[in-house]
């Protein structure tokens, strides 16, 4: 298993605070690493988009941590996520990010 992750240098320009209509979004190094992992997955020959559980396994962290960082990337417009909302019988609602894809300018797809 490849445990190295190549991070394009332009991703580091996202680190810091960004003012958006949703408020101030703080991007840190972990968020950048998650973005790089999603982009790497999209550049591979994998048939489907990456799920937050797979990202959590790679970084040995909880899916909720990944979800928090993905939300920042979604709010910035860097990542698009397909989210489902589960309603449990007791009325508790849980949102789960199913699939994530990078916005095209953040993927390094090479023309075929």
MMTF fields as JSON, N, C-alpha, C and O atoms, coordinates in Angstrom:
{
  "mmtfVersion": "1.0.0",
  "mmtfProducer": "UNKNOWN",
  "numBonds": 447,
  "numAtoms": 448,
  "numGroups": 112,
  "numChains": 1,
  "numModels": 1,
  "chainsPerModel": [1],
  "groupsPerChain": [112],
  "chainIdList": ["A"],
  "bondAtomList": [4, 2, 8, 6, 12, 10, 16, 14, 20, 18, 24, 22, 28, 26, 32, 30, 36, 34, 40, 38, 44, 42, 48, 46, 52, 50, 56, 54, 60, 58, 64, 62, 68, 66, 72, 70, 76, 74, 80, 78, 84, 82, 88, 86, 92, 90, 96, 94, 100, 98, 104, 102, 108, 106, 112, 110, 116, 114, 120, 118, 124, 122, 128, 126, 132, 130, 136, 134, 140, 138, 144, 142, 148, 146, 152, 150, 156, 154, 160, 158, 164, 162, 168, 166, 172, 170, 176, 174, 180, 178, 184, 182, 188, 186, 192, 190, 196, 194, 200, 198, 204, 202, 208, 206, 212, 210, 216, 214, 220, 218, 224, 222, 228, 226, 232, 230, 236, 234, 240, 238, 244, 242, 248, 246, 252, 250, 256, 254, 260, 258, 264, 262, 268, 266, 272, 270, 276, 274, 280, 278, 284, 282, 288, 286, 292, 290, 296, 294, 300, 298, 304, 302, 308, 306, 312, 310, 316, 314, 320, 318, 324, 322, 328, 326, 332, 330, 336, 334, 340, 338, 344, 342, 348, 346, 352, 350, 356, 354, 360, 358, 364, 362, 368, 366, 372, 370, 376, 374, 380, 378, 384, 382, 388, 386, 392, 390, 396, 394, 400, 398, 404, 402, 408, 406, 412, 410, 416, 414, 420, 418, 424, 422, 428, 426, 432, 430, 436, 434, 440, 438, 444, 442],
  "bondOrderList": [1, 1, 1, 1, 1, 1, 1, 1, 1, 1, 1, 1, 1, 1, 1, 1, 1, 1, 1, 1, 1, 1, 1, 1, 1, 1, 1, 1, 1, 1, 1, 1, 1, 1, 1, 1, 1, 1, 1, 1, 1, 1, 1, 1, 1, 1, 1, 1, 1, 1, 1, 1, 1, 1, 1, 1, 1, 1, 1, 1, 1, 1, 1, 1, 1, 1, 1, 1, 1, 1, 1, 1, 1, 1, 1, 1, 1, 1, 1, 1, 1, 1, 1, 1, 1, 1, 1, 1, 1, 1, 1, 1, 1, 1, 1, 1, 1, 1, 1, 1, 1, 1, 1, 1, 1, 1, 1, 1, 1, 1, 1],
  "groupList": [{"groupName": "UNK", "atomNameList": ["N", "CA", "C", "O"], "elementList": ["N", "C", "C", "O"], "formalChargeList": [0, 0, 0, 0], "bondAtomList": [1, 0, 2, 1, 3, 2], "bondOrderList": [1, 1, 2], "singleLetterCode": "X", "chemCompType": "L-PEPTIDE LINKING"}],
  "groupTypeList": [0, 0, 0, 0, 0, 0, 0, 0, 0, 0, 0, 0, 0, 0, 0, 0, 0, 0, 0, 0, 0, 0, 0, 0, 0, 0, 0, 0, 0, 0, 0, 0, 0, 0, 0, 0, 0, 0, 0, 0, 0, 0, 0, 0, 0, 0, 0, 0, 0, 0, 0, 0, 0, 0, 0, 0, 0, 0, 0, 0, 0, 0, 0, 0, 0, 0, 0, 0, 0, 0, 0, 0, 0, 0, 0, 0, 0, 0, 0, 0, 0, 0, 0, 0, 0, 0, 0, 0, 0, 0, 0, 0, 0, 0, 0, 0, 0, 0, 0, 0, 0, 0, 0, 0, 0, 0, 0, 0, 0, 0, 0, 0],
  "groupIdList": [1, 2, 3, 4, 5, 6, 7, 8, 9, 10, 11, 12, 13, 14, 15, 16, 17, 18, 19, 20, 21, 22, 23, 24, 25, 26, 27, 28, 29, 30, 31, 32, 33, 34, 35, 36, 37, 38, 39, 40, 41, 42, 43, 44, 45, 46, 47, 48, 49, 50, 51, 52, 53, 54, 55, 56, 57, 58, 59, 60, 61, 62, 63, 64, 65, 66, 67, 68, 69, 70, 71, 72, 73, 74, 75, 76, 77, 78, 79, 80, 81, 82, 83, 84, 85, 86, 87, 88, 89, 90, 91, 92, 93, 94, 95, 96, 97, 98, 99, 100, 101, 102, 103, 104, 105, 106, 107, 108, 109, 110, 111, 112],
  "secStructList": [7, 7, 7, 7, 7, 7, 7, 7, 4, 4, 4, 4, 4, 4, 7, 3, 3, 3, 3, 3, 6, 6, 3, 3, 3, 3, 3, 7, 2, 2, 2, 2, 2, 2, 2, 2, 2, 2, 2, 2, 2, 2, 2, 6, 6, 7, 1, 1, 7, 5, 7, 2, 2, 2, 2, 2, 2, 2, 2, 6, 1, 7, 2, 2, 2, 2, 2, 2, 2, 2, 2, 2, 2, 2, 2, 2, 6, 1, 3, 3, 3, 3, 3, 3, 3, 3, 3, 7, 6, 6, 1, 7, 3, 3, 3, 3, 3, 3, 3, 3, 3, 3, 7, 4, 4, 4, 1, 7, 7, 7, 7, 7],
  "xCoordList": [0.844, 0.0, 0.884, 1.84, 0.572, 1.329, 0.888, -0.272, 1.821, 1.471, 1.975, 1.82, 2.576, 3.025, 1.911, 1.129, 1.848, 0.809, 1.464, 2.085, 1.325, 1.882, 0.878, -0.288, 1.349, 0.48, 0.976, 2.084, 0.171, 0.589, 0.822, 0.059, 1.868, 2.239, 1.137, 1.013, 0.331, -0.719, -1.81, -2.539, -1.929, -2.915, -2.591, -3.493, -1.294, -0.895, -1.33, -1.376, -1.649, -2.136, -3.526, -3.972, -4.206, -5.529, -5.45, -6.447, -4.274, -4.139, -4.348, -3.81, -5.135, -5.412, -6.907, -7.697, -7.286, -8.696, -9.265, -8.618, -10.48, -11.177, -12.536, -13.277, -12.858, -14.172, -15.136, -14.887, -16.239, -17.279, -18.617, -18.699, -19.674, -21.008, -21.44, -22.367, -20.782, -21.097, -20.256, -20.349, -19.438, -18.579, -17.115, -16.746, -16.291, -14.855, -14.546, -14.938, -13.843, -13.466, -11.958, -11.199, -11.529, -10.103, -9.644, -10.154, -8.682, -8.125, -6.743, -5.91, -6.504, -5.2, -4.559, -5.096, -3.409, -2.663, -3.429, -3.349, -4.164, -4.92, -5.975, -6.195, -6.624, -7.624, -6.979, -7.567, -5.776, -5.054, -4.689, -4.779, -4.281, -3.947, -5.173, -5.072, -6.319, -7.557, -7.901, -8.302, -7.746, -7.982, -7.048, -7.48, -5.78, -4.809, -5.176, -5.004, -5.679, -6.066, -7.26, -7.301, -8.229, -9.388, -8.934, -9.374, -8.055, -7.565, -6.77, -6.897, -5.954, -5.179, -6.113, -5.873, -7.165, -8.143, -8.801, -8.998, -9.139, -9.797, -8.873, -9.338, -7.575, -6.619, -6.266, -5.604, -6.696, -6.427, -7.5, -8.38, -7.407, -8.379, -9.541, -10.216, -9.78, -10.865, -12.213, -12.39, -13.152, -14.422, -15.392, -16.294, -15.228, -16.22, -15.531, -14.318, -16.313, -15.779, -15.396, -15.885, -14.529, -14.049, -15.085, -15.782, -15.18, -16.11, -15.339, -14.161, -16.014, -15.303, -14.752, -13.763, -15.356, -14.823, -13.454, -12.563, -13.298, -12.021, -10.938, -9.788, -11.3, -10.345, -9.93, -8.749, -10.896, -10.612, -9.67, -8.765, -9.872, -8.988, -7.562, -6.61, -7.41, -6.075, -5.328, -4.137, -6.028, -5.386, -5.486, -5.028, -6.082, -6.251, -6.947, -6.496, -8.048, -8.836, -10.309, -10.652, -11.16, -12.582, -13.253, -12.819, -14.31, -15.059, -15.625, -15.779, -15.935, -16.476, -15.414, -15.737, -14.155, -13.068, -12.947, -12.809, -13.001, -12.933, -14.107, -13.944, -15.291, -16.489, -16.355, -16.778, -15.767, -15.582, -14.666, -14.94, -13.585, -12.665, -13.283, -13.072, -14.042, -14.71, -15.736, -15.914, -16.407, -17.385, -16.7, -17.246, -15.514, -14.76, -14.451, -14.612, -14.004, -13.666, -14.907, -14.838, -16.033, -17.294, -17.74, -18.175, -17.631, -18.033, -17.173, -17.641, -15.91, -15.022, -15.264, -14.807, -15.981, -16.237, -15.123, -15.056, -14.246, -13.122, -13.542, -13.059, -14.442, -14.911, -16.429, -17.092, -16.966, -18.412, -18.696, -17.999, -19.705, -20.024, -21.486, -22.358, -21.729, -23.098, -23.433, -22.81, -24.416, -24.727, -26.105, -27.04, -26.225, -27.545, -27.896, -27.012, -29.16, -29.623, -30.429, -31.443, -29.967, -30.662, -31.5, -31.004, -32.764, -33.638, -33.892, -34.419, -33.522, -33.709, -35.097, -35.707, -35.613, -36.96, -37.161, -38.275, -36.103, -36.253, -36.237, -36.276, -36.181, -36.207, -34.838, -34.724, -33.786, -32.43, -32.023, -32.227, -31.461, -31.041, -29.523, -28.828, -29.026, -27.584, -27.283, -27.916, -26.316, -25.906, -24.64, -23.722, -24.595, -23.433, -22.974, -23.767, -21.698, -21.154, -20.877, -20.08, -21.547, -21.396, -20.219, -19.354, -20.187, -19.145, -18.599, -19.338, -17.32, -16.713, -15.955, -15.329, -16.018, -15.238, -14.66, -15.301, -13.453, -12.818, -13.402, -13.783, -13.466, -13.806, -12.674, -11.514, -13.003, -12.065, -10.697, -9.679, -10.659, -9.353, -8.425, -7.224, -8.953, -8.115, -7.736, -7.027, -8.19, -7.747, -6.668, -6.671, -5.769, -4.648, -4.849, -3.901, -6.049, -6.322, -5.522, -5.494, -4.887, -4.131, -5.032, -5.773, -4.984, -5.815, -5.435, -4.26, -6.441, -6.196, -5.557, -5.277],
  "yCoordList": [-1.186, 0.0, 1.242, 1.329, 2.178, 3.421, 4.367, 4.777, 4.711, 5.608, 7.023, 7.889, 7.261, 8.609, 9.355, 8.768, 10.636, 11.457, 12.687, 13.48, 12.844, 14.022, 15.159, 15.012, 16.291, 17.455, 18.55, 19.055, 18.929, 20.022, 21.312, 21.634, 22.039, 23.239, 24.286, 25.036, 24.357, 25.39, 25.158, 26.089, 23.938, 23.678, 24.462, 24.872, 24.671, 25.354, 26.815, 27.427, 27.377, 28.765, 28.874, 29.977, 27.754, 27.756, 27.868, 28.183, 27.614, 27.63, 29.043, 30.012, 29.138, 30.427, 30.65, 29.709, 31.91, 32.261, 32.807, 33.589, 32.387, 32.839, 33.388, 32.735, 34.579, 35.163, 34.75, 34.987, 34.127, 33.722, 34.194, 34.744, 33.974, 34.345, 33.474, 33.832, 32.345, 31.463, 31.788, 31.103, 32.827, 33.211, 32.995, 32.797, 33.033, 32.836, 31.345, 30.66, 30.859, 29.45, 29.363, 30.009, 28.557, 28.379, 27.056, 25.989, 27.148, 25.962, 25.701, 26.604, 24.447, 24.099, 22.977, 22.558, 22.501, 21.491, 20.184, 19.532, 19.798, 18.544, 18.633, 17.672, 19.784, 19.983, 19.847, 19.26, 20.387, 20.31, 18.862, 18.444, 18.102, 16.696, 15.902, 15.035, 16.195, 15.518, 15.87, 14.999, 17.139, 17.557, 16.804, 16.338, 16.684, 15.983, 14.511, 13.94, 13.894, 12.482, 12.297, 11.338, 13.209, 13.123, 13.282, 12.535, 14.251, 14.481, 13.28, 12.893, 12.692, 11.508, 10.364, 9.668, 10.175, 9.114, 9.344, 8.4, 10.598, 10.897, 10.685, 10.38, 10.843, 10.646, 9.18, 8.835, 8.325, 6.897, 6.273, 6.961, 4.987, 4.278, 3.726, 2.796, 4.28, 3.803, 4.11, 5.179, 3.178, 3.351, 4.336, 4.832, 4.628, 5.48, 6.573, 6.54, 7.531, 8.622, 8.101, 7.065, 8.829, 8.421, 8.73, 9.743, 7.861, 8.071, 8.508, 8.189, 9.241, 9.781, 8.692, 8.929, 7.517, 6.416, 5.976, 5.647, 5.975, 5.582, 6.614, 6.252, 7.888, 8.943, 8.793, 8.907, 8.538, 8.372, 7.194, 7.282, 6.099, 4.939, 5.29, 4.87, 6.05, 6.42, 7.261, 7.05, 8.219, 9.12, 8.633, 9.318, 7.456, 6.89, 7.879, 8.128, 8.432, 9.35, 8.965, 8.028, 9.68, 9.34, 9.954, 10.998, 9.309, 9.888, 11.266, 12.094, 11.523, 12.845, 13.935, 15.07, 13.599, 14.559, 14.878, 16.038, 13.836, 14.037, 14.886, 15.791, 14.592, 15.333, 16.818, 17.667, 17.13, 18.53, 19.26, 20.398, 18.602, 19.219, 19.285, 20.253, 18.258, 18.274, 19.394, 20.006, 19.661, 20.749, 22.078, 22.907, 22.282, 23.506, 23.604, 24.662, 22.489, 22.486, 22.695, 23.352, 22.144, 22.341, 23.797, 24.378, 24.385, 25.784, 26.721, 27.77, 26.343, 27.155, 26.915, 27.691, 25.841, 25.524, 24.726, 24.634, 24.146, 23.366, 21.918, 21.273, 21.424, 20.043, 20.048, 20.87, 19.123, 18.93, 17.592, 16.609, 17.555, 16.321, 15.971, 16.839, 14.685, 14.19, 13.733, 12.813, 14.38, 14.144, 13.518, 13.918, 12.536, 11.978, 12.328, 12.47, 12.465, 12.752, 11.552, 11.196, 10.939, 9.782, 10.238, 10.94, 9.843, 10.161, 8.854, 7.897, 8.819, 7.622, 7.635, 8.698, 6.463, 6.398, 7.331, 7.801, 7.606, 8.495, 9.975, 10.849, 10.251, 11.635, 12.249, 13.36, 11.545, 12.06, 12.003, 10.988, 13.069, 13.119, 13.063, 13.664, 12.356, 12.258, 12.525, 11.954, 13.395, 13.652, 12.855, 12.832, 12.208, 11.401, 11.788, 11.822, 12.075, 12.4, 11.084, 10.265, 10.897, 9.655, 9.699, 8.823, 10.716, 10.779, 12.189, 13.158, 12.303, 13.617, 13.659, 12.68, 14.782, 14.981, 16.385, 17.32, 16.527, 17.838, 18.656, 18.118, 19.953, 20.851, 20.736, 20.578, 20.815, 20.463, 21.133, 20.503, 22.405, 23.074, 22.516, 22.786, 21.747, 21.163, 19.716, 19.098, 19.175, 17.838, 18.001, 18.965, 17.075, 17.152, 16.165, 15.505, 16.066, 15.113, 15.49, 16.645, 14.494, 14.706, 14.36, 13.378, 15.148, 14.818, 13.455, 13.089, 12.714, 11.364, 11.426, 10.387],
  "zCoordList": [0.0, 0.0, 0.0, 0.771, -0.844, -0.934, 0.179, 0.232, 1.067, 2.167, 1.932, 2.793, 0.773, 0.45, -0.257, -1.005, -0.016, -0.621, -1.225, -0.516, -2.529, -3.193, -3.097, -3.464, -2.599, -2.445, -3.379, -3.198, -4.383, -5.271, -4.482, -3.571, -4.833, -4.068, -4.065, -3.097, -5.126, -5.158, -4.109, -3.764, -3.603, -2.554, -1.286, -0.556, -1.026, 0.205, 0.231, 1.298, -0.931, -0.954, -0.323, -0.005, -0.14, 0.493, 2.014, 2.662, 2.589, 4.046, 4.575, 4.039, 5.628, 6.25, 6.389, 6.319, 6.587, 6.762, 5.461, 4.764, 5.145, 3.941, 4.358, 5.093, 3.89, 4.182, 3.082, 1.9, 3.485, 2.544, 3.081, 4.18, 2.292, 2.762, 3.942, 4.668, 4.134, 5.261, 6.489, 7.507, 6.397, 7.517, 7.188, 6.03, 8.214, 8.025, 8.1, 9.045, 7.092, 7.028, 7.211, 6.49, 8.184, 8.445, 7.844, 8.186, 6.949, 6.301, 6.891, 6.962, 7.317, 7.878, 7.056, 6.031, 7.52, 6.771, 6.627, 5.586, 7.649, 7.566, 6.467, 5.729, 6.363, 5.316, 3.94, 3.032, 3.785, 2.516, 2.192, 1.038, 3.197, 2.971, 2.527, 1.659, 3.114, 2.716, 1.271, 0.499, 0.904, -0.483, -1.428, -2.482, -1.06, -1.905, -2.062, -3.139, -0.995, -1.072, -2.008, -2.779, -1.944, -2.841, -4.289, -5.164, -4.546, -5.908, -6.412, -7.573, -5.545, -5.923, -6.312, -7.299, -5.543, -5.818, -7.177, -7.942, -7.475, -8.743, -9.932, -11.03, -9.729, -10.813, -11.019, -11.997, -10.119, -10.253, -11.143, -11.66, -11.304, -12.142, -11.329, -11.77, -10.163, -9.307, -9.973, -10.558, -9.883, -10.594, -9.954, -10.63, -8.669, -8.015, -7.212, -7.005, -6.768, -5.956, -4.571, -4.12, -3.923, -2.605, -1.534, -1.605, -0.55, 0.553, 1.789, 1.944, 2.667, 3.827, 4.746, 5.44, 4.772, 5.579, 5.062, 5.844, 3.738, 3.147, 3.456, 3.705, 3.441, 3.782, 5.242, 5.57, 6.115, 7.545, 7.778, 8.608, 7.058, 7.192, 6.789, 7.446, 5.724, 5.244, 6.276, 6.508, 6.897, 7.852, 9.303, 10.217, 9.515, 10.86, 11.794, 12.913, 11.31, 12.135, 12.007, 11.286, 12.7, 12.669, 11.437, 10.95, 10.936, 9.82, 10.142, 9.244, 11.412, 11.763, 11.616, 11.266, 11.881, 11.659, 10.18, 9.792, 9.357, 7.907, 7.448, 6.63, 7.977, 7.578, 7.897, 7.112, 9.047, 9.44, 8.448, 8.067, 8.035, 7.079, 5.678, 4.947, 5.312, 4.008, 3.929, 2.876, 5.036, 5.049, 4.747, 4.019, 5.299, 5.006, 3.515, 2.906, 2.934, 1.506, 0.645, -0.394, 1.068, 0.337, 0.421, -0.574, 1.615, 1.788, 0.952, 0.51, 0.734, -0.11, -1.596, -2.434, -1.924, -3.325, -3.969, -5.195, -3.159, -3.67, -3.921, -4.851, -3.086, -3.175, -3.246, -2.614, -4.022, -4.058, -3.387, -3.636, -2.547, -1.831, -2.013, -2.038, -2.14, -2.197, -0.78, -0.251, -0.175, 1.238, 1.355, 0.661, 2.234, 2.529, 3.962, 4.807, 4.231, 5.586, 6.049, 5.449, 7.116, 7.666, 8.849, 9.731, 8.874, 10.003, 10.756, 10.188, 12.013, 12.821, 13.461, 13.574, 13.885, 14.475, 15.667, 15.898, 16.425, 17.579, 17.186, 18.051, 15.883, 15.409, 15.23, 14.712, 15.652, 15.507, 14.036, 13.37, 13.545, 12.139, 12.062, 12.881, 11.097, 10.892, 9.427, 8.539, 9.182, 7.804, 7.532, 8.352, 6.39, 6.042, 4.647, 3.707, 4.525, 3.211, 2.493, 2.951, 1.362, 0.617, -0.336, -0.308, -1.175, -2.192, -2.257, -2.083, -2.504, -2.667, -3.978, -4.383, -4.623, -5.837, -5.81, -5.33, -6.323, -6.367, -7.503, -8.543, -7.294, -8.387, -9.402, -9.023, -10.686, -11.749, -11.636, -11.921, -11.225, -11.208, -10.131, -10.162, -9.18, -8.138, -8.422, -7.627, -9.524, -9.903, -10.954, -11.72, -10.984, -11.913, -13.062, -13.488, -13.551, -14.635, -15.879, -16.303, -16.434, -17.666, -18.843, -18.78, -19.919, -21.081, -21.648, -21.686, -22.085, -22.609, -23.98, -24.577]
}
